[in-house]
Amino acid sequence: MDYSNLPDENQYIEYKKNSTKLSRDVWESIAAFANTEGGIVVLGIEECKGADQKSQFNISGVSNVHKILDEFWSNIDEVLNINTVKNNDVKVITINESTLIEINVPEAKENQKPVRANGTPYIRKGAVDIKAKGEDLKMLLVNTATNLDTAVLTNYWIDDLDLESVNSYKSELASREQYARYKDLSTEEFLKKIGVIAKDYNGNNEYGITVGGLLFFGDNNAIIHKFPYFQLDYLDQSQPNIERWLNRISSVTDNLNIYSFYRRTIKAISATINNHFALDINMNRKDTYGAMMVALREALLNMLMHANYYGKEPLRAIVGVNYYQFSNPGKMLVPVETFFTTNRTSSRNPIISKLFVQLGESERAGHGGEKIYESALINNYRTPEIKSDYSGTTLKVWRVDYADSFSGQEISDRERVILKAIIISDSQEMSHKEIESVTNLSRTKVDSSLKNLMSKQLVIKRGNGRSTKYGIVQTEEQLLALVQAMPNIIRRKLNENSGK
C-alpha cells in the first residue's frame, strides 16, 4: 500500500488511530473483512474532518508497538471464533519516523463463516463494518452452504410439479443407454431414482419433493410459493439500435421452471453465435461454432447450478453486442482466480447439478471454466472475465477479439492492428521487432502506438532490453488459465505442423 498518498477508506481498507492501546472496533473490522472479501486494517492513522467536513486521513503513528502487538496476539483467539490472520499477515512499517501496524486480513473459507467478534458476526459494506443480522446474516449463512437444495419439503407432492417437464426429461434421460431402464418406471418411481423425491431423514421419515426437485421441475406457481423472488431471465440485446430486446424468455411471464427455462434459453443462445469462417494452418475449417456453443452452455449451467435461489436478485443471461453475460445471486464456492483452471468443483445445489449431469449437459465436474476459457483461445476472442462477491456472481464471455471489445473506448486503427497482432500470437506476447514485422508498421509508429496502448492500460510491458515483450493486460485468473492452457495450445500447433 502507498502510504505517501493515503487512499480513502473503502471496501478493503480500514484505518484506526490506536496510538496507545487496541480499540474494540479493530476486532469488528477483522471479522467484517474475514466474512466478506478480506482487507487491510492499519493502526496509527487518524481520521480528521476538513473545512468541507470531508474525512481526511493523517499518519499519527503507534507509540507503543510492542504493547499493542502483545495485546493483539494474546486476545485474537478469544475474541474471534475463527482467526484467519497469521504471523506474516501483520507488519510493522515506519513512515517518516512514525510507526504503523498493518494487518492483512484474508477472507475466511466458506466453511469457516460466519466469523464473529465477541459473539457477533460482521460484514463489510463499502467503508463501513456492520452487524450481520436479518437478511444480511441469512445471506452470509446461505452463501456458505453446499446443500441448499437437498431439504425435503412438507406439503409438496407430484401434483406440484410440471409433468410436461418431468416427462420430457424422462424421455431424454431414457434415450441414454445407461438410463434406458428408467423408461418403464412410474412417475413416482422415476422421481425417486433421480433424487426429486426423497425420504426426510432429518424429520418424519416421510417421502417428499426436494428443494432441488421443485426448482427444477416445479409448476411455477408452486415454486413462487416457496421462493417468492424466483426469476430466470434471458434477454437478447445484441442489436444496439433496439431500445429493449430482440427476444426475451422469462420464468415470470412464461411460467417456467429451471428445466424448461434451460431448454428454451440454450436454443435461443445457439442462434446468436457468430459462426465465423476460420482456417487452421492446413487450410481445414476450424470448429469455431462448436467451441463457443460448449462455452455458452457451460456458462448457462454454471449460473443455474450454483445460484443461491433464496436470494432476492434474478438469474439473468444477457446477449450483448460484443459479449454474453451470466449473473446470479450467490458467491462462488471456489476461488475466482482458479475458476478457469481448476478441476475442483463445489456446488451449493447438488440435486440440480446432478439432474443436469445425468443428461450429459455438463462437462466433467469442475472443467466447465476450462472449456469457457479454451473457447476464447480457439476463436481468438477476448478472454472471459468473472467476478464474485457477497452479492453475487457475474461471468462475461466475449464474442469479439480484444481489439474489437473496446467499442466504447477510442483507439486508433493502428493501435487496433497492433492489438490484433498480439492477440493472435501463440503466447499473446510479442517483441517490438515482431510487431513491426507482422504489422508492416515502422519502428516509430509501433513505438508511439505501444505508448498510447500502455497509457490506456490495454497493453503491458514485460522484461527489459532485448527480452522485452508486450502483452495484453489480464487479471490473475486469466493469466493462470493461459498457463494452464499452454500445453493444449502447443499440442495443437504440433498437430498442425505435422500435417504440413
C-alpha positions as CSV (number, residue, x, y, z in Angstrom):
1,M,0.0,0.0,0.0
2,D,1.3,3.5,-0.9
3,Y,1.4,5.5,2.4
4,S,2.8,8.6,0.7
5,N,-0.7,9.2,-0.8
6,L,-3.2,7.6,1.6
7,P,-6.3,6.3,-0.2
8,D,-9.7,6.8,1.4
9,E,-11.2,4.0,3.5
10,N,-13.1,1.6,1.2
11,Q,-14.3,-2.0,0.9
12,Y,-10.8,-3.2,1.5
13,I,-9.1,-0.6,3.7
14,E,-9.8,0.5,7.3
15,Y,-7.8,3.0,9.4
16,K,-7.6,3.1,13.2
17,K,-5.8,5.6,15.4
18,N,-4.9,3.1,18.2
19,S,-1.8,5.0,19.2
20,T,-1.5,3.6,22.8
21,K,-4.0,0.7,23.0
22,L,-6.1,-1.6,20.9
23,S,-9.7,-0.5,20.4
24,R,-12.6,-2.8,20.4
25,D,-13.7,-2.0,16.9
26,V,-10.4,-3.4,15.5
27,W,-11.9,-6.9,16.0
28,E,-15.2,-5.8,14.3
29,S,-13.2,-4.8,11.2
30,I,-11.2,-8.0,11.2
31,A,-14.4,-10.1,11.4
32,A,-16.1,-8.0,8.7
33,F,-13.1,-8.4,6.3
34,A,-12.9,-12.1,7.0
35,N,-16.6,-12.6,6.2
36,T,-16.6,-10.5,3.1
37,E,-13.6,-10.3,0.7
38,G,-10.6,-9.7,3.0
39,G,-8.9,-6.4,3.6
40,I,-6.3,-4.4,5.4
41,V,-6.6,-2.7,8.9
42,V,-3.9,-0.1,9.5
43,L,-3.2,1.1,13.1
44,G,-1.7,4.5,13.5
45,I,-3.8,6.6,11.1
46,E,-6.1,9.3,12.4
47,E,-9.3,10.5,10.7
48,C,-9.9,14.3,10.7
49,K,-12.6,16.4,9.3
50,G,-11.6,19.1,6.7
51,A,-13.1,22.5,6.3
52,D,-15.6,20.9,3.9
53,Q,-16.5,18.3,6.6
54,K,-15.0,15.5,4.4
55,S,-12.9,12.9,6.0
56,Q,-9.1,13.3,5.8
57,F,-6.6,10.7,7.0
58,N,-3.2,11.6,8.5
59,I,-0.4,9.4,9.8
60,S,-0.3,9.8,13.6
61,G,1.7,6.6,14.4
62,V,1.6,4.0,17.1
63,S,3.6,5.0,20.2
64,N,3.9,1.6,21.9
65,V,4.1,-1.1,19.2
66,H,5.1,-4.0,21.4
67,K,2.3,-3.4,23.8
68,I,-0.3,-3.3,21.1
69,L,1.1,-6.4,19.3
70,D,1.2,-8.3,22.6
71,E,-2.5,-7.3,23.2
72,F,-3.4,-8.2,19.7
73,W,-1.9,-11.7,19.7
74,S,-3.0,-12.6,23.2
75,N,-6.6,-11.7,22.6
76,I,-7.3,-12.7,18.9
77,D,-8.2,-16.3,19.5
78,E,-10.5,-15.4,22.4
79,V,-12.3,-12.5,20.7
80,L,-12.7,-14.2,17.3
81,N,-14.3,-17.6,16.9
82,I,-12.2,-18.1,13.7
83,N,-8.8,-16.5,13.2
84,T,-7.6,-16.1,9.6
85,V,-4.7,-13.8,10.5
86,K,-1.3,-15.4,10.7
87,N,2.1,-14.1,11.8
88,N,3.2,-13.0,8.4
89,D,-0.1,-11.1,7.9
90,V,1.0,-8.5,10.4
91,K,3.7,-6.0,9.5
92,V,5.3,-3.1,11.4
93,I,6.0,-0.2,9.0
94,T,8.0,3.1,9.5
95,I,6.8,6.1,7.6
96,N,8.6,9.4,8.2
97,E,9.6,8.4,11.7
98,S,6.0,7.3,12.5
99,T,5.3,3.6,13.1
100,L,2.3,1.9,11.7
101,I,0.9,-1.6,12.2
102,E,-0.6,-3.2,9.0
103,I,-2.9,-6.2,9.5
104,N,-3.7,-8.0,6.3
105,V,-6.9,-10.0,6.9
106,P,-7.5,-12.9,4.5
107,E,-11.1,-13.9,3.7
108,A,-12.2,-16.9,5.6
109,K,-13.1,-20.1,3.8
110,E,-16.7,-20.7,3.2
111,N,-17.0,-23.5,5.8
112,Q,-15.4,-21.1,8.4
113,K,-18.0,-18.4,8.1
114,P,-19.6,-16.6,9.8
115,V,-16.6,-15.1,11.7
116,R,-17.7,-13.5,14.9
117,A,-16.1,-10.8,17.1
118,N,-17.2,-11.1,20.7
119,G,-20.0,-13.4,19.5
120,T,-21.3,-11.1,16.8
121,P,-20.9,-11.6,13.1
122,Y,-19.9,-8.5,11.0
123,I,-19.7,-7.8,7.2
124,R,-18.1,-5.1,5.2
125,K,-20.3,-2.8,3.1
126,G,-18.3,0.0,1.4
127,A,-16.2,1.6,4.1
128,V,-18.4,0.5,7.0
129,D,-18.4,-2.6,9.3
130,I,-22.0,-3.6,10.1
131,K,-23.5,-6.3,12.3
132,A,-24.8,-9.1,10.1
133,K,-28.4,-9.6,11.1
134,G,-31.7,-10.2,9.4
135,E,-31.3,-10.5,5.6
136,D,-27.5,-9.9,5.8
137,L,-27.0,-12.8,8.2
138,K,-29.2,-15.0,6.2
139,M,-27.3,-14.3,3.0
140,L,-24.0,-14.9,4.8
141,L,-25.1,-18.3,6.0
142,V,-26.7,-19.3,2.7
143,N,-23.6,-18.2,0.7
144,T,-21.5,-20.7,2.8
145,A,-23.9,-23.7,2.4
146,T,-23.2,-26.6,0.0
147,N,-26.5,-28.4,0.2
148,L,-29.2,-25.7,-0.3
149,D,-31.4,-27.9,-2.5
150,T,-31.4,-31.2,-0.6
151,A,-34.0,-30.4,2.1
152,V,-37.3,-32.4,1.8
153,L,-40.3,-30.1,1.6
154,T,-43.5,-30.8,3.5
155,N,-46.9,-30.4,1.8
156,Y,-45.4,-30.6,-1.7
157,W,-46.0,-33.6,-3.9
158,I,-46.1,-34.7,-7.6
159,D,-49.1,-32.6,-8.4
160,D,-46.9,-29.5,-7.6
161,L,-44.6,-30.4,-10.5
162,D,-44.9,-29.6,-14.2
163,L,-45.5,-33.1,-15.6
164,E,-44.7,-32.0,-19.1
165,S,-41.2,-31.1,-17.9
166,V,-40.9,-34.3,-16.0
167,N,-41.9,-36.5,-19.0
168,S,-39.7,-34.6,-21.4
169,Y,-36.7,-35.0,-19.0
170,K,-37.6,-38.7,-18.6
171,S,-37.7,-39.2,-22.3
172,E,-34.3,-37.5,-22.8
173,L,-32.7,-39.5,-19.9
174,A,-34.1,-42.9,-21.0
175,S,-32.6,-42.3,-24.5
176,R,-29.1,-42.6,-22.9
177,E,-28.0,-46.2,-22.7
178,Q,-27.2,-46.2,-19.0
179,Y,-30.6,-44.9,-18.1
180,A,-32.7,-46.9,-20.6
181,R,-34.2,-49.0,-17.8
182,Y,-35.9,-45.8,-16.4
183,K,-38.3,-45.7,-19.4
184,D,-40.8,-48.2,-17.8
185,L,-40.8,-46.7,-14.3
186,S,-43.9,-45.0,-12.9
187,T,-43.6,-41.2,-12.4
188,E,-43.1,-41.6,-8.6
189,E,-40.5,-44.4,-9.0
190,F,-38.7,-42.3,-11.6
191,L,-38.6,-39.2,-9.4
192,K,-37.2,-41.2,-6.5
193,K,-34.5,-42.6,-8.7
194,I,-33.3,-39.2,-9.8
195,G,-33.5,-37.5,-6.4
196,V,-36.5,-35.3,-6.9
197,I,-38.5,-37.3,-4.3
198,A,-36.5,-38.3,-1.2
199,K,-37.1,-39.5,2.4
200,D,-36.9,-36.8,5.0
201,Y,-34.2,-38.4,7.2
202,N,-34.0,-35.4,9.4
203,G,-37.7,-35.2,10.0
204,N,-40.6,-37.7,10.0
205,N,-39.0,-40.2,7.5
206,E,-41.8,-39.5,5.1
207,Y,-41.2,-39.0,1.3
208,G,-41.5,-35.6,-0.2
209,I,-40.3,-33.3,-3.0
210,T,-36.8,-32.0,-2.5
211,V,-36.0,-28.3,-2.9
212,G,-33.9,-29.0,-6.0
213,G,-36.7,-31.1,-7.5
214,L,-39.2,-28.3,-7.0
215,L,-36.9,-25.7,-8.6
216,F,-36.0,-28.0,-11.5
217,F,-39.4,-29.4,-12.3
218,G,-41.9,-27.4,-10.3
219,D,-45.1,-25.7,-11.5
220,N,-44.1,-22.0,-11.5
221,N,-46.9,-21.1,-9.0
222,A,-45.7,-23.8,-6.6
223,I,-42.1,-22.5,-6.9
224,I,-43.1,-18.9,-6.2
225,H,-45.0,-20.0,-3.1
226,K,-41.7,-21.3,-1.7
227,F,-39.3,-18.9,-3.4
228,P,-41.1,-15.6,-3.9
229,Y,-38.2,-14.0,-5.7
230,F,-37.6,-16.8,-8.1
231,Q,-36.9,-15.3,-11.5
232,L,-35.0,-16.5,-14.5
233,D,-34.5,-14.1,-17.4
234,Y,-32.9,-14.3,-20.9
235,L,-32.5,-11.1,-22.8
236,D,-31.2,-10.7,-26.4
237,Q,-29.8,-7.2,-26.6
238,S,-27.4,-7.9,-29.4
239,Q,-28.7,-5.1,-31.6
240,P,-27.5,-1.6,-30.3
241,N,-30.3,0.3,-32.0
242,I,-33.1,-1.7,-30.4
243,E,-34.5,0.0,-27.3
244,R,-35.4,-3.0,-25.2
245,W,-34.6,-6.5,-26.6
246,L,-34.9,-8.7,-29.7
247,N,-36.0,-11.7,-27.6
248,R,-36.9,-12.4,-24.0
249,I,-37.5,-15.6,-22.1
250,S,-38.7,-15.2,-18.5
251,S,-39.9,-17.6,-15.9
252,V,-42.3,-14.9,-14.7
253,T,-44.2,-14.3,-17.9
254,D,-43.7,-17.8,-19.4
255,N,-44.4,-19.8,-16.2
256,L,-41.1,-21.7,-16.4
257,N,-39.0,-23.9,-14.0
258,I,-35.2,-24.4,-14.3
259,Y,-35.5,-27.2,-16.8
260,S,-38.0,-25.6,-19.2
261,F,-36.0,-22.3,-19.0
262,Y,-32.8,-24.0,-19.8
263,R,-34.2,-25.9,-22.8
264,R,-35.7,-22.7,-24.3
265,T,-32.7,-20.5,-23.5
266,I,-30.0,-22.8,-24.8
267,K,-31.8,-23.0,-28.1
268,A,-32.1,-19.2,-28.2
269,I,-28.5,-18.7,-27.3
270,S,-27.3,-21.1,-30.0
271,A,-29.0,-19.0,-32.7
272,T,-26.9,-15.9,-31.7
273,I,-23.5,-17.4,-32.1
274,N,-21.3,-16.0,-34.9
275,N,-20.1,-19.0,-36.9
276,H,-17.2,-17.0,-38.4
277,F,-15.1,-18.7,-41.1
278,A,-11.6,-19.6,-39.9
279,L,-8.9,-22.0,-41.2
280,D,-6.1,-23.7,-39.5
281,I,-2.5,-24.0,-40.9
282,N,-3.6,-26.9,-43.1
283,M,-6.4,-24.9,-44.6
284,N,-9.0,-27.0,-42.7
285,R,-12.0,-25.2,-41.3
286,K,-11.9,-24.7,-37.5
287,D,-14.9,-25.6,-35.5
288,T,-15.4,-22.1,-34.0
289,Y,-19.2,-22.6,-33.5
290,G,-18.8,-25.9,-31.5
291,A,-16.3,-24.4,-29.1
292,M,-18.4,-21.3,-28.5
293,M,-21.5,-23.4,-28.0
294,V,-19.8,-25.5,-25.3
295,A,-18.6,-22.4,-23.6
296,L,-22.0,-20.8,-23.5
297,R,-23.7,-24.0,-22.4
298,E,-21.2,-24.3,-19.5
299,A,-21.8,-20.6,-18.6
300,L,-25.5,-21.0,-18.5
301,L,-25.3,-24.2,-16.5
302,N,-22.8,-22.6,-14.1
303,M,-25.4,-19.8,-13.5
304,L,-28.3,-22.3,-12.9
305,M,-26.3,-24.9,-10.9
306,H,-24.5,-22.6,-8.4
307,A,-27.1,-19.9,-7.8
308,N,-28.5,-19.0,-4.4
309,Y,-32.2,-19.4,-5.0
310,Y,-33.0,-17.9,-1.6
311,G,-31.6,-14.5,-2.8
312,K,-33.8,-11.6,-4.0
313,E,-31.9,-10.9,-7.2
314,P,-32.9,-12.6,-10.5
315,L,-30.7,-15.0,-12.5
316,R,-30.1,-13.3,-15.8
317,A,-28.5,-14.4,-19.1
318,I,-27.9,-11.4,-21.5
319,V,-26.7,-11.4,-25.1
320,G,-24.9,-8.1,-25.6
321,V,-23.5,-6.5,-28.7
322,N,-20.0,-7.9,-28.0
323,Y,-20.4,-10.3,-25.2
324,Y,-22.7,-12.7,-23.3
325,Q,-23.2,-12.1,-19.6
326,F,-24.5,-14.5,-16.9
327,S,-25.3,-13.3,-13.4
328,N,-26.8,-15.0,-10.4
329,P,-27.1,-14.4,-6.6
330,G,-24.6,-16.3,-4.6
331,K,-20.8,-16.1,-4.2
332,M,-18.8,-18.8,-5.8
333,L,-17.7,-21.6,-3.5
334,V,-14.3,-21.9,-5.3
335,P,-11.8,-19.0,-5.5
336,V,-12.4,-16.8,-8.5
337,E,-8.7,-16.9,-9.5
338,T,-9.0,-20.7,-10.1
339,F,-12.3,-20.8,-11.9
340,F,-10.8,-21.1,-15.4
341,T,-8.1,-23.7,-14.3
342,T,-9.3,-25.9,-11.5
343,N,-10.8,-29.4,-11.8
344,R,-12.3,-29.0,-8.4
345,T,-16.0,-28.1,-8.1
346,S,-18.2,-27.3,-5.2
347,S,-21.9,-26.8,-5.8
348,R,-24.4,-25.4,-3.4
349,N,-27.2,-27.2,-5.3
350,P,-26.1,-30.9,-5.6
351,I,-29.5,-32.1,-6.8
352,I,-29.9,-29.5,-9.6
353,S,-26.3,-30.2,-10.6
354,K,-26.9,-34.0,-10.7
355,L,-30.0,-33.6,-12.8
356,F,-28.0,-31.7,-15.4
357,V,-25.0,-34.0,-15.3
358,Q,-27.2,-37.1,-15.8
359,L,-28.5,-35.6,-19.0
360,G,-24.9,-35.2,-20.2
361,E,-25.4,-31.5,-20.4
362,S,-22.4,-30.5,-18.3
363,E,-18.7,-31.2,-18.8
364,R,-16.8,-33.3,-16.4
365,A,-17.2,-32.0,-12.9
366,G,-15.1,-28.9,-12.4
367,H,-14.0,-28.5,-16.0
368,G,-16.6,-26.0,-17.2
369,G,-14.4,-23.0,-16.6
370,E,-11.6,-24.6,-18.6
371,K,-13.9,-25.1,-21.6
372,I,-15.1,-21.5,-21.4
373,Y,-11.5,-20.2,-21.4
374,E,-10.4,-22.6,-24.1
375,S,-13.2,-21.4,-26.4
376,A,-11.8,-17.9,-26.3
377,L,-8.4,-19.1,-27.3
378,I,-9.8,-21.2,-30.2
379,N,-11.8,-18.2,-31.5
380,N,-9.1,-15.6,-30.7
381,Y,-11.8,-13.8,-28.6
382,R,-11.1,-11.6,-25.6
383,T,-10.6,-13.9,-22.6
384,P,-13.6,-14.3,-20.3
385,E,-14.0,-12.5,-17.0
386,I,-15.6,-13.5,-13.8
387,K,-16.5,-11.5,-10.6
388,S,-17.9,-13.0,-7.5
389,D,-18.6,-11.4,-4.1
390,Y,-21.1,-11.3,-1.3
391,S,-23.9,-10.0,-3.5
392,G,-23.5,-12.5,-6.4
393,T,-21.5,-13.8,-9.4
394,T,-21.2,-12.4,-12.9
395,L,-19.5,-14.2,-15.8
396,K,-18.8,-12.3,-19.1
397,V,-18.0,-14.4,-22.2
398,W,-16.8,-12.2,-25.1
399,R,-17.9,-12.8,-28.7
400,V,-15.2,-10.5,-30.3
401,D,-11.5,-10.2,-30.0
402,Y,-9.7,-8.0,-27.5
403,A,-9.2,-5.1,-30.0
404,D,-12.9,-5.0,-31.1
405,S,-14.1,-5.2,-27.5
406,F,-13.3,-1.6,-26.9
407,S,-16.2,-0.2,-28.9
408,G,-16.8,2.5,-26.2
409,Q,-13.1,3.5,-25.9
410,E,-11.2,5.4,-28.5
411,I,-8.3,3.5,-30.0
412,S,-6.8,4.3,-33.4
413,D,-6.8,1.9,-36.4
414,R,-3.1,1.5,-35.9
415,E,-3.5,0.6,-32.3
416,R,-6.2,-1.9,-33.2
417,V,-3.9,-3.6,-35.7
418,I,-1.2,-4.0,-33.0
419,L,-3.7,-5.4,-30.5
420,K,-5.0,-7.9,-33.0
421,A,-1.4,-9.0,-33.8
422,I,-0.6,-9.6,-30.2
423,I,-3.9,-11.5,-29.6
424,I,-3.3,-14.0,-32.4
425,S,0.3,-14.7,-31.5
426,D,0.9,-18.1,-29.8
427,S,1.7,-16.7,-26.3
428,Q,-0.2,-13.4,-26.7
429,E,3.1,-11.6,-26.3
430,M,5.3,-10.0,-28.9
431,S,8.6,-8.1,-29.1
432,H,8.9,-4.7,-30.7
433,K,10.5,-6.2,-33.8
434,E,7.9,-9.0,-34.1
435,I,5.1,-6.4,-34.0
436,E,6.9,-4.4,-36.7
437,S,7.3,-7.5,-38.9
438,V,3.7,-8.7,-38.6
439,T,2.0,-5.3,-39.0
440,N,4.4,-3.8,-41.5
441,L,4.5,-0.6,-39.4
442,S,7.6,1.4,-38.9
443,R,9.5,1.3,-35.6
444,T,8.5,4.9,-34.8
445,K,4.8,4.2,-35.4
446,V,4.9,1.0,-33.4
447,D,6.7,2.8,-30.5
448,S,4.1,5.6,-30.5
449,S,1.1,3.2,-30.6
450,L,2.5,1.0,-27.8
451,K,3.0,4.0,-25.6
452,N,-0.6,5.0,-26.2
453,L,-1.9,1.5,-25.5
454,M,0.1,1.3,-22.3
455,S,-1.2,4.6,-21.1
456,K,-4.8,3.3,-21.7
457,Q,-3.8,0.2,-19.7
458,L,-4.6,-2.1,-22.6
459,V,-1.1,-3.4,-23.1
460,I,1.6,-4.2,-20.5
461,K,5.4,-4.2,-21.0
462,R,7.3,-7.2,-19.6
463,G,11.0,-7.6,-19.3
464,N,13.9,-5.3,-20.3
465,G,16.3,-4.8,-23.2
466,R,16.1,-7.4,-26.0
467,S,13.9,-9.7,-23.9
468,T,11.1,-7.0,-23.7
469,K,7.7,-8.3,-24.7
470,Y,4.4,-6.5,-25.0
471,G,1.2,-8.4,-23.9
472,I,-2.4,-7.9,-23.2
473,V,-3.4,-6.7,-19.7
474,Q,-5.0,-9.7,-17.9
475,T,-6.4,-10.5,-14.5
476,E,-4.7,-13.1,-12.2
477,E,-7.3,-15.7,-13.1
478,Q,-6.9,-15.1,-16.8
479,L,-3.1,-15.4,-16.5
480,L,-3.4,-18.7,-14.6
481,A,-5.8,-20.0,-17.2
482,L,-3.4,-19.1,-20.0
483,V,-0.6,-21.0,-18.3
484,Q,-2.9,-24.0,-17.8
485,A,-4.0,-23.9,-21.4
486,M,-0.5,-23.7,-22.9
487,P,0.1,-27.5,-23.2
488,N,-3.1,-27.8,-25.3
489,I,-2.0,-24.8,-27.4
490,I,1.4,-26.4,-28.0
491,R,-0.2,-29.8,-28.8
492,R,-2.5,-28.2,-31.4
493,K,0.4,-26.4,-33.0
494,L,2.4,-29.6,-33.2
495,N,-0.5,-31.4,-34.7
496,E,-1.0,-28.7,-37.3
497,N,2.7,-28.6,-38.2
498,S,2.9,-32.4,-38.5
499,G,0.1,-32.2,-41.1
500,K,2.0,-29.9,-43.4
